[in-house]
Amino acid sequence: MDMLASVAAMSKYHFLRTFRRSIGMTPYQFLLSVRMRRAAVCLATSSEPVSGIAFECGFGDLSTFNGRFRDAFGVSPIAYRSRERTSWKTRQ
């Protein structure tokens, strides 16, 4: 956060307010959403273990990843992978 604020030539708190007003979420929420979207793509397109995808996407703890993923997508990572693969097969 300090580095982002410095690059934007703002105080940390002004940067936070400006970012939130512009993007609609805090920088942390934005980063988390980017990580979740990346994980979703990896789950749908690879057979890498869920734990590997979690760590690759910046999560240091599998249970935290599972909880955040469920909050974001409404299903567990394994259920998401299964649903996306089934959906892909029916589209072909």
Buried (B, 14 or more C-beta within 10 A) or exposed (E): EEEEBEEEEBEBEEBBEEBBEEEEEBBEEBEBEEBBEBBBEBBBEEEEEBEEBBBBBEBEEBEEBBEBBBEBBEEBBEBBBEBBBEEEEEEE
